[in-house]
């Protein structure tokens, strides 16, 4: 009985440390009945859930939104998109990044990231099927994965009122060290400052000069996360 109670508490604690995708609809609830389903958020690339397993949400090519229920008090969030291969009907890679700069999330509440836009030079056709891959990297450096299948369309209505809100959570975009050139990183401020951050309840909110204390990272951990970020953004294939 004691062992069973301990296992229950341990499982509950593990689930609490994971995260949920509230919008768009994720492929499956990777927190529910994991022993029966075999789903695990530790499993790359989509928590063990196959493409096409769940609902497909209409999602815009520009100014898209994603909502999370956060588990860890501190994460790095990476959001990637993979386009369906029309010849196979499958997703072969998540090689399009919607978070080219490090995005730190903090808090245990709900977080809405909006203003997410696909690169215009991709010339994606209206109605293209795709999937969003979300990756949360916690303080230990371990990554957790979920995916949401979407249809890219200019007719997407977006989230309903109250479906994408931020409560008891925050997102900070961390910009790299300036070098006077934007060739080596995505610092659109031209690299005039050694570092800068943007704090927001959504991805497109106004900048602030003082990031929260949770964004203060040691250089070794930052290097680890940057390396992982480059790996998950570029070159990951199924």
Backbone as numpy.savetxt, mean C-alpha at the origin, in Angstrom:
# Nx Ny Nz CAx CAy CAz Cx Cy Cz
-6.38 -26.70 28.25 -7.21 -25.50 28.25 -6.35 -24.24 28.25
-5.29 -24.27 29.11 -4.39 -23.11 29.17 -3.70 -22.92 27.84
-3.23 -24.04 27.26 -2.54 -23.96 25.97 -3.47 -23.43 24.89
-4.72 -23.88 24.91 -5.69 -23.43 23.91 -5.97 -21.95 24.07
-6.09 -21.48 25.32 -6.34 -20.06 25.57 -5.16 -19.23 25.11
-3.95 -19.73 25.38 -2.76 -19.02 24.95 -2.70 -18.91 23.43
-3.05 -20.02 22.75 -3.04 -20.02 21.29 -4.06 -19.03 20.75
-5.23 -18.96 21.39 -6.26 -18.02 20.96 -5.79 -16.59 21.10
-5.16 -16.29 22.24 -4.64 -14.94 22.46 -3.54 -14.61 21.47
-2.67 -15.56 21.21 -1.58 -15.33 20.27 -2.10 -15.08 18.87
-3.11 -15.86 18.47 -3.71 -15.68 17.15 -4.39 -14.33 17.04
-5.09 -13.93 18.11 -5.76 -12.63 18.11 -4.75 -11.50 18.01
-3.62 -11.66 18.72 -2.59 -10.63 18.65 -1.98 -10.54 17.28
-1.78 -11.69 16.63 -1.23 -11.70 15.28 -2.16 -11.02 14.30
-3.47 -11.31 14.41 -4.45 -10.70 13.52 -4.49 -9.20 13.72
-4.37 -8.77 14.98 -4.42 -7.33 15.26 -3.25 -6.61 14.64
-2.13 -7.31 14.47 -0.95 -6.69 13.89 -1.01 -6.64 12.37
-1.95 -7.35 11.76 -2.13 -7.32 10.33 -3.01 -6.13 9.94
-3.31 -6.03 8.66 -4.11 -4.89 8.21 -5.18 -5.36 7.24
-6.19 -4.52 7.07 -7.29 -4.82 6.16 -7.34 -3.76 5.07
-7.76 -4.16 3.88 -8.05 -3.21 2.80 -9.55 -2.97 2.80
-9.95 -1.74 3.10 -11.37 -1.41 3.19 -11.94 -0.95 1.85
-11.11 -0.33 1.04 -11.53 0.13 -0.30 -10.29 0.24 -1.17
-10.39 -0.23 -2.43 -11.47 -1.01 -3.04 -11.55 -2.40 -2.40
-12.55 -3.18 -2.80 -12.72 -4.51 -2.22 -11.47 -5.35 -2.44
-10.95 -5.92 -1.34 -9.80 -6.81 -1.51 -10.26 -8.15 -2.05
-9.29 -8.90 -2.57 -9.63 -10.19 -3.19 -10.36 -11.11 -2.22
-9.92 -11.10 -0.99 -10.54 -11.91 0.06 -10.09 -11.39 1.40
-10.86 -11.70 2.43 -10.48 -11.35 3.80 -9.38 -12.30 4.23
-8.15 -11.81 4.22 -7.01 -12.66 4.55 -6.79 -12.81 6.05
-7.70 -12.29 6.84 -7.62 -12.43 8.30 -8.60 -13.46 8.84
-9.56 -13.88 8.02 -10.64 -14.74 8.50 -10.38 -16.21 8.14
-10.48 -17.07 9.15 -10.35 -18.53 8.95 -9.11 -18.87 8.13
-7.98 -18.34 8.56 -6.76 -18.55 7.78 -6.34 -20.01 7.73
-6.64 -20.78 8.77 -6.29 -22.21 8.74 -7.08 -22.94 7.67
-8.32 -22.52 7.47 -9.16 -23.19 6.47 -8.84 -22.72 5.06
-8.63 -21.42 4.89 -8.42 -20.87 3.55 -6.98 -21.00 3.08
-6.05 -21.03 4.03 -4.65 -21.05 3.66 -4.08 -19.68 3.36
-4.90 -18.63 3.52 -4.42 -17.28 3.26 -3.47 -16.83 4.37
-2.48 -16.07 3.99 -1.55 -15.48 4.95 -1.00 -14.19 4.38
-1.10 -13.12 5.13 -0.60 -11.84 4.64 0.92 -11.83 4.50
1.58 -12.83 5.03 3.03 -12.92 4.85 3.39 -13.47 3.47
2.40 -13.98 2.74 2.66 -14.65 1.46 2.65 -13.66 0.30
3.79 -13.56 -0.37 3.89 -12.74 -1.58 3.23 -13.48 -2.74
2.55 -12.79 -3.68 2.43 -11.33 -3.75 1.10 -10.78 -3.22
0.14 -11.68 -2.92 -1.21 -11.22 -2.61 -1.83 -11.96 -1.43
-1.01 -12.35 -0.46 -1.55 -13.03 0.71 -2.07 -14.42 0.43
-1.66 -15.00 -0.70 -2.11 -16.34 -1.04 -3.45 -16.40 -1.76
-3.99 -15.24 -2.13 -5.29 -15.19 -2.81 -5.07 -15.01 -4.31
-5.67 -15.87 -5.11 -5.45 -15.84 -6.55 -6.22 -14.69 -7.21
-5.69 -14.25 -8.33 -6.31 -13.20 -9.12 -7.70 -13.63 -9.57
-8.67 -12.71 -9.46 -10.04 -13.00 -9.87 -10.87 -13.71 -8.83
-10.34 -13.84 -7.61 -11.06 -14.57 -6.56 -12.23 -13.80 -5.98
-12.17 -12.47 -6.02 -13.20 -11.67 -5.37 -13.87 -10.70 -6.31
-14.45 -9.65 -5.74 -15.11 -8.63 -6.54 -14.09 -7.78 -7.29
-14.55 -7.15 -8.35 -13.71 -6.22 -9.10 -14.35 -4.83 -9.00
-13.57 -3.86 -8.56 -14.06 -2.51 -8.34 -13.63 -1.58 -9.46
-14.55 -0.76 -9.97 -14.17 0.28 -10.93 -13.29 1.30 -10.21
-12.16 1.64 -10.83 -11.17 2.51 -10.19 -10.64 3.46 -11.25
-10.47 4.76 -10.93 -10.07 5.74 -11.94 -8.59 5.67 -12.30
-8.25 6.18 -13.47 -6.86 6.25 -13.88 -6.13 7.37 -13.16
-6.87 8.34 -12.63 -6.28 9.47 -11.90 -7.09 9.73 -10.64
-6.38 10.15 -9.59 -7.02 10.51 -8.31 -7.81 9.35 -7.70
-7.21 8.18 -7.72 -7.83 7.03 -7.08 -7.62 7.05 -5.57
-8.41 6.24 -4.86 -8.35 6.20 -3.39 -8.22 4.77 -2.91
-7.51 4.61 -1.79 -7.38 3.33 -1.11 -7.56 3.56 0.38
-8.32 2.70 1.03 -8.55 2.82 2.47 -8.09 1.56 3.19
-7.47 1.76 4.35 -6.95 0.65 5.15 -7.46 0.73 6.58
-7.54 -0.42 7.22 -7.60 -0.51 8.68 -6.22 -0.98 9.10
-5.48 -0.11 9.79 -4.10 -0.40 10.12 -3.99 -1.33 11.32
-2.93 -2.16 11.31 -2.67 -3.05 12.42 -1.50 -2.56 13.26
-0.33 -2.47 12.63 0.85 -1.95 13.32 0.72 -0.44 13.52
1.34 0.06 14.59 1.36 1.50 14.84 2.27 2.21 13.86
3.15 1.47 13.19 4.13 2.07 12.29 4.35 1.13 11.11
4.23 1.65 9.90 4.46 0.87 8.69 5.07 1.74 7.61
5.69 1.08 6.64 5.93 1.71 5.35 4.95 1.08 4.37
4.26 1.91 3.62 3.25 1.43 2.68 3.76 1.54 1.25
3.62 0.47 0.51 3.93 0.46 -0.92 2.68 0.02 -1.67
2.30 0.78 -2.68 1.11 0.48 -3.46 1.51 0.35 -4.92
1.29 -0.82 -5.48 1.66 -1.11 -6.86 0.45 -1.57 -7.65
0.55 -1.46 -8.96 -0.53 -1.91 -9.85 0.04 -2.87 -10.88
-0.69 -3.92 -11.15 -0.36 -4.84 -12.23 -1.50 -4.88 -13.23
-1.18 -4.82 -14.50 -2.20 -4.85 -15.56 -2.41 -6.29 -16.03
-3.65 -6.61 -16.32 -3.97 -7.95 -16.81 -3.39 -8.16 -18.20
-2.76 -9.30 -18.39 -2.26 -9.68 -19.70 -3.44 -10.17 -20.53
-3.79 -9.48 -21.62 -4.98 -9.87 -22.39 -4.88 -11.25 -23.03
-3.66 -11.75 -23.21 -3.50 -13.05 -23.84 -3.69 -14.20 -22.85
-3.36 -13.96 -21.58 -3.46 -15.02 -20.57 -4.59 -14.77 -19.57
-5.07 -13.52 -19.51 -6.09 -13.19 -18.53 -5.57 -13.21 -17.11
-4.27 -13.04 -16.93 -3.66 -13.09 -15.60 -2.80 -11.84 -15.37
-2.41 -11.64 -14.12 -1.48 -10.56 -13.78 -0.09 -11.17 -13.69
0.84 -10.69 -14.50 2.18 -11.26 -14.51 3.18 -10.46 -13.68
2.89 -9.20 -13.38 3.80 -8.41 -12.55 3.07 -7.19 -11.99
3.56 -6.70 -10.87 3.06 -5.46 -10.26 4.18 -4.42 -10.40
4.37 -3.94 -11.62 5.53 -3.11 -11.91 5.22 -1.63 -12.04
4.02 -1.22 -11.66 3.65 0.20 -11.69 3.48 0.67 -10.26
4.29 1.63 -9.86 4.23 2.12 -8.48 3.35 3.36 -8.38
2.45 3.35 -7.39 1.66 4.54 -7.07 2.25 5.28 -5.88
3.31 4.73 -5.31 3.99 5.38 -4.17 5.49 5.42 -4.46
5.92 6.26 -5.41 7.33 6.29 -5.78 8.24 6.78 -4.66
7.68 7.49 -3.67 8.45 7.91 -2.51 7.99 7.13 -1.29
8.87 6.98 -0.31 8.52 6.25 0.90 7.32 6.88 1.58
6.35 6.07 1.91 5.15 6.53 2.61 5.07 5.81 3.95
5.19 6.58 5.02 5.10 6.03 6.38 3.69 6.20 6.91
3.09 5.12 7.40 1.79 5.21 8.04 1.96 4.99 9.53
1.16 5.68 10.32 1.21 5.51 11.77 -0.20 5.55 12.33
-0.38 4.89 13.48 -1.68 4.82 14.11 -2.32 3.46 13.93
-3.41 3.23 14.67 -4.14 1.96 14.59 -5.54 2.14 14.02
-5.81 3.30 13.43 -7.16 3.56 12.94 -7.31 3.27 11.46
-8.23 3.99 10.84 -8.47 3.85 9.40 -7.72 4.95 8.66
-7.16 4.60 7.53 -6.36 5.54 6.75 -6.85 5.56 5.31
-7.12 6.75 4.80 -7.51 6.93 3.40 -6.39 7.62 2.66
-5.86 6.98 1.65 -4.89 7.59 0.75 -5.59 7.91 -0.55
-5.58 9.18 -0.93 -6.22 9.54 -2.20 -5.23 10.27 -3.09
-5.69 10.72 -4.25 -4.81 11.37 -5.20 -3.83 10.42 -5.86
-4.13 9.13 -5.87 -3.24 8.14 -6.48 -3.49 8.08 -7.98
-2.46 8.35 -8.76 -2.62 8.50 -10.20 -1.64 7.63 -10.96
-2.13 6.94 -11.96 -1.27 6.12 -12.82 -0.49 7.02 -13.77
0.74 6.65 -14.11 1.53 7.43 -15.07 0.79 7.57 -16.40
0.73 8.79 -16.90 -0.03 9.05 -18.13 0.63 8.45 -19.37
1.96 8.23 -19.30 2.64 7.72 -20.49 2.39 6.24 -20.74
1.64 5.59 -19.85 1.32 4.18 -20.05 0.22 3.98 -21.08
-0.56 5.04 -21.34 -1.64 4.98 -22.33 -2.57 3.78 -22.09
-3.03 3.67 -20.87 -3.91 2.56 -20.50 -5.30 2.79 -21.06
-5.85 1.78 -21.70 -7.18 1.90 -22.29 -8.26 1.84 -21.22
-9.31 2.61 -21.43 -10.45 2.60 -20.53 -11.06 1.20 -20.50
-11.28 0.68 -19.31 -11.85 -0.66 -19.17 -10.83 -1.76 -18.95
-9.55 -1.39 -18.85 -8.50 -2.38 -18.63 -8.62 -3.01 -17.24
-8.56 -4.32 -17.18 -8.55 -5.01 -15.89 -7.16 -4.96 -15.28
-7.12 -4.82 -13.96 -5.84 -4.70 -13.27 -6.02 -5.15 -11.83
-4.95 -5.08 -11.08 -5.00 -5.42 -9.66 -4.06 -4.49 -8.90
-4.50 -4.06 -7.72 -3.68 -3.24 -6.84 -3.04 -4.15 -5.80
-1.72 -4.06 -5.68 -0.99 -4.78 -4.64 -0.60 -3.79 -3.54
-1.01 -4.08 -2.31 -0.63 -3.24 -1.18 0.33 -4.01 -0.29
1.40 -3.34 0.11 2.43 -3.96 0.94 2.67 -3.07 2.15
2.60 -3.65 3.33 2.91 -2.94 4.56 4.17 -3.57 5.17
5.20 -2.75 5.37 6.45 -3.21 5.96 6.52 -2.65 7.38
6.52 -3.55 8.37 6.49 -3.15 9.77 7.86 -2.87 10.34
7.93 -2.54 11.63 9.20 -2.20 12.28 10.24 -3.30 12.19
9.81 -4.55 12.10 10.76 -5.66 12.01 11.35 -5.82 10.62
10.77 -5.11 9.64 11.22 -5.24 8.25 10.49 -6.29 7.47
9.57 -7.03 8.11 8.80 -8.05 7.41 7.62 -7.42 6.68
7.31 -7.97 5.52 6.27 -7.40 4.66 4.99 -8.23 4.72
3.86 -7.53 4.64 2.55 -8.16 4.58 1.86 -7.70 3.30
1.13 -8.62 2.66 0.60 -8.38 1.32 -0.91 -8.57 1.26
-1.55 -7.71 0.47 -2.94 -7.89 0.08 -3.12 -7.33 -1.33
-4.15 -7.79 -2.02 -4.44 -7.29 -3.36 -5.93 -7.01 -3.52
-6.23 -6.10 -4.43 -7.61 -5.76 -4.77 -7.72 -5.67 -6.28
-8.63 -6.43 -6.87 -8.80 -6.43 -8.32 -9.68 -5.26 -8.74
-9.28 -4.59 -9.82 -9.97 -3.38 -10.26 -10.17 -3.39 -11.77
-11.05 -2.50 -12.22 -11.20 -2.20 -13.65 -10.93 -0.71 -13.80
-9.93 -0.37 -14.57 -9.54 1.03 -14.74 -10.48 1.70 -15.73
-11.17 2.72 -15.26 -12.15 3.39 -16.12 -12.34 4.83 -15.70
-12.55 5.68 -16.68 -12.83 7.09 -16.41 -14.21 7.28 -15.81
-15.03 6.25 -15.86 -16.40 6.33 -15.33 -16.49 5.88 -13.87
-15.38 5.59 -13.24 -15.40 5.11 -11.86 -16.00 6.16 -10.93
-16.90 5.72 -10.08 -17.59 6.64 -9.17 -16.75 6.99 -7.95
-15.78 6.17 -7.62 -14.99 6.41 -6.42 -15.68 5.88 -5.18
-15.04 6.01 -4.03 -15.63 5.47 -2.80 -16.88 6.24 -2.40
-17.82 5.53 -1.79 -19.02 6.18 -1.27 -18.67 7.02 -0.05
-19.57 7.89 0.34 -19.33 8.75 1.50 -19.07 7.89 2.73
-18.00 8.19 3.43 -17.64 7.45 4.62 -16.88 6.17 4.36
-16.64 5.84 3.09 -15.96 4.58 2.76 -14.45 4.73 2.78
-13.96 5.95 2.63 -12.52 6.20 2.64 -12.26 7.40 3.54
-12.04 7.14 4.82 -11.85 8.20 5.81 -10.60 7.90 6.63
-10.04 8.95 7.21 -8.89 8.81 8.09 -9.29 9.15 9.51
-9.11 8.20 10.40 -9.39 8.39 11.82 -8.31 7.68 12.63
-7.67 8.43 13.52 -6.63 7.87 14.40 -5.50 7.24 13.59
-5.15 7.88 12.48 -4.05 7.40 11.65 -3.48 8.58 10.87
-2.31 8.38 10.29 -1.64 9.45 9.57 -0.70 8.85 8.54
-0.48 9.57 7.46 0.48 9.15 6.44 1.48 10.27 6.22
2.75 9.91 6.09 3.82 10.87 5.85 4.64 10.40 4.66
4.77 11.25 3.65 5.62 10.95 2.50 7.02 11.45 2.82
7.99 10.54 2.83 9.36 10.87 3.19 10.18 11.01 1.92
10.72 12.20 1.73 11.51 12.47 0.53 12.98 12.24 0.81
13.69 11.82 -0.22 15.10 11.49 -0.06 15.97 12.72 0.10
17.23 12.47 0.46 18.18 13.55 0.62 18.43 14.24 -0.71
18.51 15.57 -0.65 18.68 16.36 -1.86 20.10 16.30 -2.38
20.24 16.35 -3.71 21.56 16.37 -4.33 21.65 17.43 -5.40
20.62 18.30 -5.46 20.60 19.33 -6.48 20.07 18.84 -7.80
19.71 17.57 -7.89 19.19 17.00 -9.12 18.09 16.03 -8.78
17.10 15.93 -9.67 15.99 15.00 -9.44 16.16 13.71 -10.22
17.36 13.53 -10.82 17.57 12.35 -11.65 17.62 11.07 -10.82
18.11 11.17 -9.57 18.33 9.98 -8.78 17.20 9.65 -7.84
16.22 10.54 -7.72 15.11 10.28 -6.82 13.94 11.13 -7.24
12.84 11.03 -6.51 11.61 11.71 -6.88 11.35 12.92 -6.02
12.41 13.65 -5.62 12.24 14.85 -4.81 11.87 15.99 -5.74
10.57 16.27 -5.87 10.11 17.28 -6.81 10.37 18.69 -6.33
10.90 18.85 -5.11 11.26 20.17 -4.62 12.65 20.57 -5.10
13.30 19.76 -5.91 14.58 20.11 -6.49 15.76 19.80 -5.61
15.55 19.21 -4.45 16.66 18.82 -3.60 17.29 19.97 -2.86
16.58 21.07 -2.65 17.16 22.20 -1.96 17.40 21.91 -0.49
16.52 21.10 0.13 16.67 20.75 1.53 17.29 19.37 1.65
17.92 19.11 2.81 18.49 17.79 3.04 17.42 16.73 3.07
16.26 17.06 3.62 15.15 16.12 3.63 13.87 16.90 3.80
12.77 16.27 3.43 11.46 16.90 3.59 10.44 15.82 3.75
9.29 16.17 4.29 8.22 15.19 4.43 6.90 15.86 4.22
5.92 15.06 3.83 4.56 15.53 3.66 3.67 14.72 4.57
2.95 15.40 5.46 2.04 14.73 6.36 0.64 14.90 5.85
-0.15 13.81 5.88 -1.48 13.93 5.32 -2.40 12.88 5.87
-3.70 13.15 5.77 -4.69 12.13 5.99 -4.99 11.45 4.66
-4.40 11.98 3.61 -4.52 11.43 2.27 -3.24 11.76 1.54
-2.99 11.06 0.43 -1.70 11.19 -0.23 -1.48 12.58 -0.80
-2.51 13.29 -1.17 -2.34 14.56 -1.84 -2.47 15.77 -0.95
-2.38 15.64 0.37 -2.57 16.77 1.25 -1.34 17.66 1.25
-1.45 18.85 1.88 -0.39 19.84 1.86 0.81 19.39 2.67
1.99 19.98 2.36 3.23 19.59 3.00 3.38 20.27 4.35
4.21 19.64 5.20 4.56 20.22 6.48 6.05 20.06 6.66
6.67 20.95 7.41 8.12 20.90 7.57 8.54 20.03 8.73
7.60 19.57 9.56 7.96 18.79 10.74 7.24 17.45 10.73
7.91 16.36 10.35 7.26 15.05 10.38 7.06 14.61 11.81
6.10 13.72 12.06 5.88 13.23 13.42 7.08 12.43 13.89
7.21 12.29 15.20 8.37 11.62 15.76 8.49 10.18 15.28
7.38 9.55 14.94 7.42 8.16 14.49 8.14 8.01 13.17
8.35 9.12 12.45 9.03 9.04 11.16 10.54 9.18 11.30
11.04 9.38 12.53 12.47 9.49 12.75 13.07 8.09 12.75
13.87 7.79 11.73 14.36 6.42 11.54 15.87 6.38 11.63
16.42 5.29 12.13 17.86 5.14 12.07 18.26 4.76 10.66
19.49 5.11 10.29 19.91 4.97 8.90 19.95 3.52 8.46
20.29 2.61 9.36 20.35 1.20 8.98 18.98 0.67 8.60
17.97 1.01 9.41 16.62 0.53 9.11 16.10 1.19 7.84
16.40 2.49 7.66 15.97 3.18 6.45 16.55 2.49 5.22
17.84 2.12 5.29 18.47 1.47 4.15 17.79 0.15 3.83
17.43 -0.60 4.88 16.74 -1.87 4.68 15.41 -1.67 3.99
14.64 -0.69 4.48 13.33 -0.44 3.92 13.42 0.09 2.50
14.39 0.98 2.25 14.57 1.49 0.89 14.89 0.35 -0.06
15.78 -0.55 0.38 16.12 -1.69 -0.47 14.92 -2.56 -0.75
14.12 -2.83 0.28 12.92 -3.63 0.08 11.94 -2.91 -0.81
11.85 -1.59 -0.62 10.93 -0.81 -1.44 11.27 -0.89 -2.91
12.56 -0.78 -3.22 12.98 -0.89 -4.61 12.66 -2.27 -5.15
12.79 -3.29 -4.30 12.52 -4.66 -4.75 11.06 -4.86 -5.05
10.18 -4.32 -4.19 8.76 -4.57 -4.40 8.19 -3.70 -5.49
8.83 -2.55 -5.76 8.32 -1.67 -6.80 8.80 -2.11 -8.18
10.05 -2.58 -8.25 10.62 -2.94 -9.54 10.96 -4.42 -9.60
10.49 -5.06 -10.66 10.99 -6.39 -10.99 10.32 -7.56 -10.33
9.33 -7.36 -9.48 8.65 -8.51 -8.89 7.69 -9.09 -9.91
7.78 -10.37 -10.14 6.89 -11.03 -11.09 6.30 -12.26 -10.45
5.13 -12.65 -10.95 4.48 -13.85 -10.42 5.13 -15.10 -11.01
